[in-house]
Amino acid sequence: MISPYHEAGGSPVLRVAVDDLYRRVRDDPDTAPYFIGVDLVRLAAHQRAFLATALGGPQPYGGRDLAAAHAGLHVDDRAYDALVLHLVSALRDLGVRVAPLQAIAERLEGLRPLVVDAPSGEMVPGGAVRGA
């Protein structure tokens, strides 16, 4: 069985998609507050490495685990959904077919409990109020 990583086009496609992802999240009021003051170049490199591993690519991921990396950020379901949608949209815009997009969305859904730790309406970095 071919992994979602390979079906999506591997490293070259993930590189472009992650760059596009961070352009999209900066422009989205649901996600932008989470990235205020964040080194997006560094974060994009971590995201590419993480996604490659999470989607079945050959590279091992050596970064912090998801729960530790997101602890205290008060990520809620709305922000998580927006980020996943932005990634899937970026991949779709690059020509990735529906089947791998669905597989990618399913894998990311399985990671939700490791990232989401706040109900809507909580404060997030940058001072925005969630769910308002």
DSSP file (Angstrom, degrees, kcal/mol; ACC not computed):
  #  RESIDUE AA STRUCTURE BP1 BP2  ACC     N-H-->O    O-->H-N    N-H-->O    O-->H-N    TCO  KAPPA ALPHA  PHI   PSI    X-CA   Y-CA   Z-CA
    1    1 A M              0   0    0      0, 0.0     2,-0.3     0, 0.0     0, 0.0   0.000 360.0 360.0 360.0 136.4    0.0    0.0    0.0
    2    2 A I        -     0   0    0      1,-0.1    54,-0.0     2,-0.0     0, 0.0  -0.657 360.0-121.7 -84.3 135.2    1.3    3.4   -0.9
    3    3 A S     >  -     0   0    0     -2,-0.3     4,-2.7    53,-0.2     5,-0.2  -0.331  19.3-114.9 -73.5 156.0    1.5    5.9    2.0
    4    4 A P  H  > S+     0   0    0      0, 0.0     4,-2.2     0, 0.0     6,-0.2   0.853 117.2  60.9 -56.5 -34.0   -0.4    9.3    1.9
    5    5 A Y  H  >>S+     0   0    0     50,-2.5     5,-2.6     2,-0.2     4,-0.6   0.945 110.5  37.8 -57.3 -50.7    3.1   10.9    1.9
    6    6 A H  H >45S+     0   0    0     49,-0.3     3,-0.7     1,-0.2    -1,-0.2   0.886 114.6  54.2 -72.0 -38.6    4.0    9.2   -1.4
    7    7 A E  H 3<5S+     0   0    0     -4,-2.7    90,-0.3     1,-0.2    -1,-0.2   0.849 107.0  52.9 -62.2 -33.2    0.5    9.6   -2.9
    8    8 A A  H 3<5S-     0   0    0     -4,-2.2    -1,-0.2    -5,-0.2    -2,-0.2   0.666 129.9 -92.8 -78.0 -15.9    0.6   13.3   -2.3
    9    9 A G  T <X5 -     0   0    0     -3,-0.7     4,-0.6    -4,-0.6    -3,-0.2   0.460  53.8-118.2 117.9   3.2    3.9   13.7   -4.0
   10   10 A G  H  ><S-     0   0    0     -5,-2.6     4,-2.4    -6,-0.2     3,-0.4  -0.203  70.3 -13.7  70.3-155.4    6.5   13.4   -1.2
   11   11 A S  H  > S+     0   0    0      1,-0.2     4,-2.5     2,-0.2    -1,-0.2   0.843 129.7  55.5 -56.9 -44.1    8.9   16.0   -0.1
   12   12 A P  H  > S+     0   0    0      0, 0.0     4,-1.5     0, 0.0    -1,-0.2   0.912 113.5  41.9 -60.3 -40.4    8.7   18.4   -3.0
   13   13 A V  H  X S+     0   0    0     -4,-0.6     4,-2.8    -3,-0.4    -2,-0.2   0.915 113.6  51.9 -72.9 -41.9    4.9   18.8   -2.6
   14   14 A L  H  X S+     0   0    0     -4,-2.4     4,-2.8     1,-0.2     5,-0.3   0.886 105.9  56.3 -61.3 -37.7    5.1   19.0    1.2
   15   15 A R  H  X S+     0   0    0     -4,-2.5     4,-1.8    -5,-0.2    -1,-0.2   0.952 113.5  38.5 -58.7 -50.5    7.7   21.7    1.0
   16   16 A V  H  X S+     0   0    0     -4,-1.5     4,-2.3    -5,-0.2    -2,-0.2   0.905 115.9  52.9 -68.2 -41.6    5.5   23.9   -1.1
   17   17 A A  H  X S+     0   0    0     -4,-2.8     4,-2.7     1,-0.2    -2,-0.2   0.895 108.9  48.5 -63.5 -41.0    2.3   23.0    0.8
   18   18 A V  H  X S+     0   0    0     -4,-2.8     4,-2.1     2,-0.2    -1,-0.2   0.898 110.2  51.4 -68.6 -39.1    3.7   23.8    4.2
   19   19 A D  H  X S+     0   0    0     -4,-1.8     4,-1.2    -5,-0.3    -2,-0.2   0.930 113.9  44.7 -60.4 -43.3    5.0   27.2    2.9
   20   20 A D  H  X S+     0   0    0     -4,-2.3     4,-2.4     1,-0.2    -2,-0.2   0.886 107.5  60.2 -66.7 -38.7    1.5   27.9    1.6
   21   21 A L  H  X S+     0   0    0     -4,-2.7     4,-2.7     1,-0.2     5,-0.2   0.925 105.2  47.3 -53.5 -48.2    0.0   26.6    4.8
   22   22 A Y  H  X S+     0   0    0     -4,-2.1     4,-1.4     1,-0.2    -1,-0.2   0.786 108.9  53.8 -72.7 -25.4    1.8   29.2    6.9
   23   23 A R  H  X S+     0   0    0     -4,-1.2     4,-1.0    -5,-0.2    -1,-0.2   0.918 112.3  46.2 -65.9 -42.5    0.7   32.0    4.5
   24   24 A R  H  X S+     0   0    0     -4,-2.4     4,-0.7     1,-0.2     3,-0.5   0.916 110.6  50.3 -67.2 -44.6   -2.8   30.9    4.9
   25   25 A V  H >< S+     0   0    0     -4,-2.7     3,-0.6     1,-0.2     6,-0.3   0.852 107.2  54.9 -67.3 -31.6   -2.7   30.6    8.7
   26   26 A R  H 3< S+     0   0    0     -4,-1.4    -1,-0.2     1,-0.2    -2,-0.2   0.814 110.9  46.5 -67.4 -28.1   -1.3   34.1    9.1
   27   27 A D  H 3< S+     0   0    0     -4,-1.0    -1,-0.2    -3,-0.5    -2,-0.2   0.507  96.2  87.2 -90.3  -5.7   -4.2   35.4    7.0
   28   28 A D    XX  -     0   0    0     -4,-0.7     4,-3.3    -3,-0.6     3,-1.2  -0.846  66.8-150.3-101.3 121.4   -6.9   33.5    9.0
   29   29 A P  T 34 S+     0   0    0      0, 0.0    -1,-0.1     0, 0.0    -4,-0.0   0.730  97.1  58.3 -62.9 -20.5   -8.3   35.2   12.1
   30   30 A D  T 34 S+     0   0    0      1,-0.1    53,-0.1     2,-0.1    52,-0.1   0.751 122.5  21.2 -78.2 -23.5   -8.9   31.8   13.7
   31   31 A T  T X4 S+     0   0    0     -3,-1.2     3,-1.5    -6,-0.3     4,-0.5   0.688 101.1  83.1-116.4 -26.2   -5.3   30.7   13.5
   32   32 A A  G >< S+     0   0    0     -4,-3.3     3,-1.9     1,-0.3     4,-0.3   0.848  84.8  61.4 -53.2 -41.3   -3.2   33.9   13.2
   33   33 A P  G >  S+     0   0    0      0, 0.0     3,-0.8     0, 0.0    -1,-0.3   0.798  97.0  60.4 -59.9 -26.3   -3.0   34.6   16.9
   34   34 A Y  G <  S+     0   0    0     -3,-1.5    -2,-0.2     1,-0.2    92,-0.1   0.685 106.8  46.6 -71.1 -16.6   -1.3   31.3   17.5
   35   35 A F  G X  S+     0   0    0     -3,-1.9     3,-1.8    -4,-0.5     2,-0.3   0.307  74.6 129.8-113.3   7.8    1.6   32.4   15.3
   36   36 A I  T <  S+     0   0    0     -3,-0.8     3,-0.1    -4,-0.3    90,-0.0  -0.480  87.6   2.7 -63.9 125.7    2.3   35.9   16.6
   37   37 A G  T 3  S+     0   0    0     -2,-0.3     2,-0.4     1,-0.3    -1,-0.3   0.569  99.6 135.5  75.4   9.1    6.0   36.2   17.3
   38   38 A V    <   -     0   0    0     -3,-1.8     2,-1.3     1,-0.0    -1,-0.3  -0.728  63.7-120.6 -93.1 138.6    6.7   32.7   16.1
   39   39 A D     >  -     0   0    0     -2,-0.4     4,-2.5     1,-0.2     5,-0.2  -0.646  31.6-173.4 -74.4  96.5    9.7   32.0   13.8
   40   40 A L  H  > S+     0   0    0     -2,-1.3     4,-2.5     1,-0.2    -1,-0.2   0.767  77.9  58.8 -71.2 -25.6    7.7   30.6   10.9
   41   41 A V  H  > S+     0   0    0      2,-0.2     4,-1.6     1,-0.2    -1,-0.2   0.948 112.0  40.8 -65.5 -47.3   10.8   29.5    8.9
   42   42 A R  H  > S+     0   0    0      2,-0.2     4,-1.9     1,-0.2    -2,-0.2   0.922 116.2  50.0 -64.9 -44.7   11.9   27.3   11.8
   43   43 A L  H  X S+     0   0    0     -4,-2.5     4,-2.9     1,-0.2    -2,-0.2   0.894 107.1  54.6 -62.7 -40.3    8.4   26.1   12.4
   44   44 A A  H  X S+     0   0    0     -4,-2.5     4,-2.6     1,-0.2    -1,-0.2   0.886 106.4  52.1 -61.8 -38.6    7.8   25.3    8.7
   45   45 A A  H  X S+     0   0    0     -4,-1.6     4,-2.0     2,-0.2    -1,-0.2   0.923 112.3  45.3 -63.5 -43.5   11.0   23.1    8.8
   46   46 A H  H  X S+     0   0    0     -4,-1.9     4,-2.9     2,-0.2    -2,-0.2   0.912 112.5  51.9 -64.1 -41.7    9.6   21.2   11.8
   47   47 A Q  H  X S+     0   0    0     -4,-2.9     4,-3.1     2,-0.2     5,-0.3   0.906 108.5  50.2 -63.8 -42.0    6.2   20.9   10.2
   48   48 A R  H  X S+     0   0    0     -4,-2.6     4,-2.3     2,-0.2    -1,-0.2   0.934 113.7  45.5 -61.1 -45.3    7.6   19.4    7.0
   49   49 A A  H  X S+     0   0    0     -4,-2.0     4,-1.7     2,-0.2    -2,-0.2   0.919 115.3  47.1 -64.8 -43.3    9.6   16.9    9.0
   50   50 A F  H  X S+     0   0    0     -4,-2.9     4,-3.1     1,-0.2     5,-0.2   0.953 113.1  47.4 -63.2 -49.9    6.7   16.0   11.2
   51   51 A L  H  X S+     0   0    0     -4,-3.1     4,-2.3     1,-0.2     6,-0.3   0.882 107.1  57.4 -61.8 -38.7    4.2   15.7    8.3
   52   52 A A  H  <>S+     0   0    0     -4,-2.3     5,-3.5    -5,-0.3    -1,-0.2   0.928 114.4  38.4 -57.2 -44.8    6.6   13.5    6.3
   53   53 A T  H ><5S+     0   0    0     -4,-1.7     3,-1.7     3,-0.2    -2,-0.2   0.937 115.3  51.7 -71.0 -47.2    6.7   11.1    9.2
   54   54 A A  H 3<5S+     0   0    0     -4,-3.1    -2,-0.2     1,-0.3    -1,-0.2   0.787 110.9  49.3 -62.1 -28.1    3.0   11.3   10.2
   55   55 A L  T 3<5S-     0   0    0     -4,-2.3   -50,-2.5    -5,-0.2   -49,-0.3   0.325 127.3 -94.2 -97.0   7.9    2.0   10.7    6.6
   56   56 A G  T < 5S+     0   0    0     -3,-1.7    -3,-0.2     1,-0.2   -53,-0.2   0.680  70.7 153.0  94.2  18.5    4.2    7.6    6.2
   57   57 A G      < -     0   0    0     -5,-3.5    -1,-0.2    -6,-0.3   -52,-0.0  -0.235  54.8-111.0 -75.5 171.2    7.3    9.1    4.6
   58   58 A P  S    S+     0   0    0      0, 0.0    -1,-0.1     0, 0.0    -5,-0.1   0.658  86.3  95.9 -79.6 -16.3   10.8    7.6    5.0
   59   59 A Q  S    S-     0   0    0    -10,-0.0     2,-0.2    -7,-0.0    -2,-0.1  -0.578  71.7-131.2 -81.4 133.1   12.2   10.3    7.2
   60   60 A P        -     0   0    0      0, 0.0     2,-0.5     0, 0.0    -8,-0.1  -0.579  20.4-127.1 -76.6 145.8   12.2    9.8   11.0
   61   61 A Y        +     0   0    0     -2,-0.2   -11,-0.0     1,-0.1   -15,-0.0  -0.832  26.2 179.7 -95.5 126.7   10.9   12.7   13.0
   62   62 A G        +     0   0    0     -2,-0.5    -1,-0.1     3,-0.0     3,-0.1   0.306  45.8 103.0-109.3   7.8   13.3   13.9   15.7
   63   63 A G  S    S-     0   0    0      1,-0.2     3,-0.1   -17,-0.1    -2,-0.1  -0.128  82.7 -67.2 -82.8-178.3   11.4   16.8   17.2
   64   64 A R        -     0   0    0      1,-0.1    -1,-0.2     2,-0.1     2,-0.0  -0.260  61.1 -95.6 -63.8 155.2    9.3   17.0   20.4
   65   65 A D     >  -     0   0    0      1,-0.1     4,-2.5    -3,-0.1     5,-0.2  -0.352  37.4-108.2 -70.0 159.6    6.2   15.0   20.6
   66   66 A L  H  > S+     0   0    0      1,-0.2     4,-1.8     2,-0.2     5,-0.2   0.880 115.5  52.6 -58.8 -44.4    3.0   16.8   19.7
   67   67 A A  H  > S+     0   0    0      1,-0.2     4,-0.8     2,-0.2    -1,-0.2   0.927 113.7  43.5 -61.2 -44.5    1.5   17.0   23.2
   68   68 A A  H  4 S+     0   0    0      1,-0.2     3,-0.5     2,-0.2    -1,-0.2   0.900 112.6  52.9 -66.9 -40.4    4.7   18.6   24.6
   69   69 A A  H  < S+     0   0    0     -4,-2.5    -1,-0.2     1,-0.2    -2,-0.2   0.794 118.2  36.0 -66.6 -27.7    5.1   20.9   21.6
   70   70 A H  H >< S+     0   0    0     -4,-1.8     3,-2.0    44,-0.3     4,-0.4   0.428  83.9 128.5-107.0  -0.5    1.5   22.2   22.0
   71   71 A A  T 3< S+     0   0    0     -4,-0.8    -3,-0.0    -3,-0.5    45,-0.0  -0.326  80.3  10.9 -58.7 132.1    1.2   22.2   25.8
   72   72 A G  T 3  S+     0   0    0      3,-0.1    -1,-0.3     1,-0.1    -2,-0.1   0.405  97.1 104.1  82.2  -2.9    0.0   25.6   27.1
   73   73 A L  S <  S-     0   0    0     -3,-2.0    -2,-0.1    42,-0.1    -1,-0.1   0.624  77.3-138.8 -85.3 -12.1   -0.9   26.9   23.7
   74   74 A H        -     0   0    0     -4,-0.4     2,-0.3     1,-0.2    48,-0.1   0.901  28.5-175.2  56.4  46.1   -4.6   26.4   24.4
   75   75 A V        -     0   0    0     40,-0.5    42,-2.3    -5,-0.4    43,-1.6  -0.568   5.7-160.5 -71.7 130.6   -5.3   25.1   20.9
   76   76 A D  B  >  -a  118   0A   0     -2,-0.3     4,-2.3    40,-0.2     5,-0.2  -0.612  31.9-100.0-108.5 173.0   -9.1   24.6   20.4
   77   77 A D  H  > S+     0   0    0     41,-0.5     4,-3.1     1,-0.2     5,-0.2   0.862 119.2  56.9 -59.8 -38.1  -11.0   22.5   17.9
   78   78 A R  H  > S+     0   0    0      1,-0.2     4,-2.1     2,-0.2    -1,-0.2   0.928 110.2  43.3 -61.9 -45.6  -11.8   25.5   15.8
   79   79 A A  H  > S+     0   0    0      2,-0.2     4,-2.4     1,-0.2    -1,-0.2   0.900 114.4  50.7 -67.3 -40.6   -8.2   26.4   15.3
   80   80 A Y  H  X S+     0   0    0     -4,-2.3     4,-2.5     2,-0.2     5,-0.2   0.938 110.6  49.0 -62.4 -46.3   -7.2   22.8   14.7
   81   81 A D  H  X S+     0   0    0     -4,-3.1     4,-2.6     1,-0.2    -1,-0.2   0.909 111.3  50.5 -58.7 -42.4   -9.9   22.3   12.1
   82   82 A A  H  X S+     0   0    0     -4,-2.1     4,-2.5    -5,-0.2    -1,-0.2   0.913 110.3  48.9 -63.4 -43.2   -8.8   25.5   10.4
   83   83 A L  H  X S+     0   0    0     -4,-2.4     4,-2.3     2,-0.2    -2,-0.2   0.927 112.6  47.2 -64.4 -44.6   -5.2   24.4   10.2
   84   84 A V  H  X S+     0   0    0     -4,-2.5     4,-2.9     1,-0.2     5,-0.2   0.925 112.3  50.6 -62.2 -43.7   -6.1   21.0    8.8
   85   85 A L  H  X S+     0   0    0     -4,-2.6     4,-2.7    -5,-0.2    -2,-0.2   0.905 109.6  50.9 -60.6 -41.6   -8.4   22.7    6.2
   86   86 A H  H  X S+     0   0    0     -4,-2.5     4,-2.3     2,-0.2    -1,-0.2   0.906 112.4  46.6 -63.5 -40.8   -5.6   25.1    5.2
   87   87 A L  H  X S+     0   0    0     -4,-2.3     4,-2.5     2,-0.2    -2,-0.2   0.950 114.2  46.3 -66.6 -47.5   -3.1   22.2    4.8
   88   88 A V  H  X S+     0   0    0     -4,-2.9     4,-2.7     1,-0.2    -2,-0.2   0.896 113.5  50.2 -62.3 -39.5   -5.6   20.1    2.8
   89   89 A S  H  X S+     0   0    0     -4,-2.7     4,-2.7    -5,-0.2    -1,-0.2   0.902 109.5  50.7 -65.1 -40.9   -6.5   23.1    0.7
   90   90 A A  H  X S+     0   0    0     -4,-2.3     4,-0.8     2,-0.2    -2,-0.2   0.921 113.1  45.8 -62.5 -43.4   -2.9   23.9    0.0
   91   91 A L  H ><>S+     0   0    0     -4,-2.5     5,-2.2     2,-0.2     3,-0.6   0.910 112.2  51.0 -66.2 -41.9   -2.3   20.3   -1.1
   92   92 A R  H ><5S+     0   0    0     -4,-2.7     3,-2.0     1,-0.2    -2,-0.2   0.915 106.6  54.5 -60.6 -43.0   -5.4   20.2   -3.2
   93   93 A D  H 3<5S+     0   0    0     -4,-2.7    -1,-0.2     1,-0.3    -2,-0.2   0.717 103.8  56.8 -65.1 -19.5   -4.3   23.5   -4.9
   94   94 A L  T <<5S-     0   0    0     -4,-0.8    -1,-0.3    -3,-0.6    -2,-0.2   0.393 127.5 -99.5 -90.3   2.1   -1.1   21.7   -5.8
   95   95 A G  T < 5 +     0   0    0     -3,-2.0    -3,-0.2     1,-0.3     2,-0.2   0.586  65.0 159.3  95.2  10.6   -3.0   18.9   -7.6
   96   96 A V      < -     0   0    0     -5,-2.2    -1,-0.3    -8,-0.1   -88,-0.1  -0.494  42.8-115.2 -68.6 135.0   -3.1   16.2   -4.9
   97   97 A R     >  -     0   0    0    -90,-0.3     4,-1.7    -2,-0.2     5,-0.1  -0.147  20.8-107.5 -69.9 165.8   -5.9   13.8   -5.6
   98   98 A V  H  > S+     0   0    0      1,-0.2     4,-2.6     2,-0.2     5,-0.2   0.895 111.8  58.5 -62.4 -45.4   -8.9   13.3   -3.4
   99   99 A A  H  > S+     0   0    0      1,-0.2     4,-2.1     2,-0.2    -1,-0.2   0.928 109.7  42.0 -57.9 -50.1   -8.0    9.9   -2.0
  100  100 A P  H  > S+     0   0    0      0, 0.0     4,-2.6     0, 0.0    -1,-0.2   0.878 112.6  55.6 -65.6 -33.4   -4.6   11.0   -0.5
  101  101 A L  H  X S+     0   0    0     -4,-1.7     4,-2.5     2,-0.2    -2,-0.2   0.917 108.8  47.5 -62.5 -41.3   -6.2   14.2    0.8
  102  102 A Q  H  X S+     0   0    0     -4,-2.6     4,-2.3     2,-0.2    -1,-0.2   0.906 111.9  49.7 -65.1 -41.5   -8.8   12.1    2.6
  103  103 A A  H  X S+     0   0    0     -4,-2.1     4,-2.2    -5,-0.2    -2,-0.2   0.896 111.6  48.9 -64.1 -40.0   -6.1    9.8    4.0
  104  104 A I  H  X S+     0   0    0     -4,-2.6     4,-2.5     2,-0.2     5,-0.2   0.934 111.1  49.3 -65.0 -46.6   -4.1   12.9    5.2
  105  105 A A  H  X S+     0   0    0     -4,-2.5     4,-2.1     1,-0.2    -2,-0.2   0.890 110.9  51.1 -60.6 -39.5   -7.2   14.4    6.9
  106  106 A E  H  X S+     0   0    0     -4,-2.3     4,-1.7     2,-0.2    -1,-0.2   0.908 110.1  48.5 -65.3 -42.5   -7.9   11.1    8.6
  107  107 A R  H  X S+     0   0    0     -4,-2.2     4,-0.6     1,-0.2    -2,-0.2   0.918 112.5  48.4 -64.0 -41.9   -4.4   10.8    9.9
  108  108 A L  H >X S+     0   0    0     -4,-2.5     3,-0.8     1,-0.2     4,-0.5   0.856 106.3  57.4 -68.0 -33.7   -4.4   14.4   11.2
  109  109 A E  H >< S+     0   0    0     -4,-2.1     3,-1.2     1,-0.2    -1,-0.2   0.889 101.5  57.0 -61.6 -38.2   -7.8   13.8   12.8
  110  110 A G  H 3< S+     0   0    0     -4,-1.7    -1,-0.2     1,-0.2    -2,-0.2   0.713 104.5  52.9 -64.9 -19.9   -6.2   11.0   14.8
  111  111 A L  H XX S+     0   0    0     -3,-0.8     3,-1.8    -4,-0.6     4,-0.7   0.536  79.5  99.0 -91.7  -8.2   -3.6   13.5   16.2
  112  112 A R  H XX S+     0   0    0     -3,-1.2     4,-2.9    -4,-0.5     3,-1.7   0.867  76.3  56.6 -48.4 -47.6   -6.3   15.9   17.4
  113  113 A P  H 34 S+     0   0    0      0, 0.0    -1,-0.3     0, 0.0    -2,-0.1   0.745 104.4  54.6 -62.8 -19.5   -6.1   14.8   21.1
  114  114 A L  H <4 S+     0   0    0     -3,-1.8   -44,-0.3    -4,-0.1    -2,-0.2   0.648 120.7  28.6 -84.1 -15.0   -2.4   15.4   21.2
  115  115 A V  H << S+     0   0    0     -3,-1.7   -40,-0.5    -4,-0.7     2,-0.4   0.783 102.8  76.5-112.3 -45.3   -2.8   19.1   20.0
  116  116 A V     <  +     0   0    0     -4,-2.9   -40,-0.2    -5,-0.2    -1,-0.1  -0.574  41.3 147.8 -78.7 125.6   -6.2   20.3   21.2
  117  117 A D        +     0   0    0    -42,-2.3   -41,-0.2    -2,-0.4    -1,-0.1   0.204  51.1  67.7-140.6  16.4   -6.3   21.2   24.9
  118  118 A A  B     -a   76   0A   0    -43,-1.6   -41,-0.5     4,-0.1    -1,-0.1  -0.998  68.1-129.4-143.1 139.2   -8.8   24.0   25.1
  119  119 A P    >   -     0   0    0      0, 0.0     3,-1.2     0, 0.0    11,-0.1  -0.442  50.3 -81.7 -75.2 160.7  -12.5   24.6   24.7
  120  120 A S  T 3  S+     0   0    0      1,-0.2    11,-0.2    -2,-0.1     3,-0.1  -0.313 115.2  45.4 -58.6 146.5  -13.7   27.4   22.5
  121  121 A G  T 3  S+     0   0    0      1,-0.4    -1,-0.2    -3,-0.1     2,-0.1   0.325  82.9 123.6  99.8  -6.0  -13.7   30.7   24.3
  122  122 A E    <   -     0   0    0     -3,-1.2     8,-2.1     7,-0.1    -1,-0.4  -0.464  68.1 -98.8 -84.0 160.1  -10.3   30.4   25.9
  123  123 A M  B     -B  129   0B   0      6,-0.2     6,-0.2    -2,-0.1    -1,-0.1  -0.482  38.4-164.8 -74.1 147.2   -7.5   32.9   25.5
  124  124 A V    >   -     0   0    0      4,-1.6     3,-2.0    -2,-0.2     4,-0.2  -0.854  38.3 -70.0-125.3 164.3   -4.8   32.1   23.0
  125  125 A P  T 3  S+     0   0    0      0, 0.0     3,-0.4     0, 0.0   -89,-0.2  -0.242 121.1  38.0 -52.1 141.2   -1.3   33.6   22.5
  126  126 A G  T 3  S-     0   0    0      1,-0.2   -92,-0.1   -92,-0.1   -89,-0.0   0.295 122.0 -90.6  94.6  -8.3   -1.5   37.1   21.2
  127  127 A G  S <  S+     0   0    0     -3,-2.0    -1,-0.2     1,-0.3     2,-0.1   0.458  77.5 144.5  89.6   1.2   -4.6   37.9   23.4
  128  128 A A        -     0   0    0     -3,-0.4    -4,-1.6    -4,-0.2     2,-0.6  -0.461  48.0-127.8 -73.5 147.5   -7.4   36.9   21.0
  129  129 A V  B >   -B  123   0B   0     -6,-0.2     3,-0.9    -2,-0.1    -6,-0.2  -0.860  22.0-133.5 -97.8 125.0  -10.4   35.4   22.6
  130  130 A R  T 3  S+     0   0    0     -8,-2.1  -100,-0.0    -2,-0.6    -7,-0.0  -0.481  82.8  13.6 -75.6 142.9  -11.5   32.1   21.1
  131  131 A G  T 3         0   0    0     -2,-0.2    -1,-0.2   -11,-0.2   -11,-0.1   0.509 360.0 360.0  77.3   4.9  -15.1   31.5   20.2
  132  132 A A    <         0   0    0     -3,-0.9    -2,-0.1     0, 0.0    -1,-0.1   0.468 360.0 360.0 -84.5 360.0  -16.1   35.1   20.6
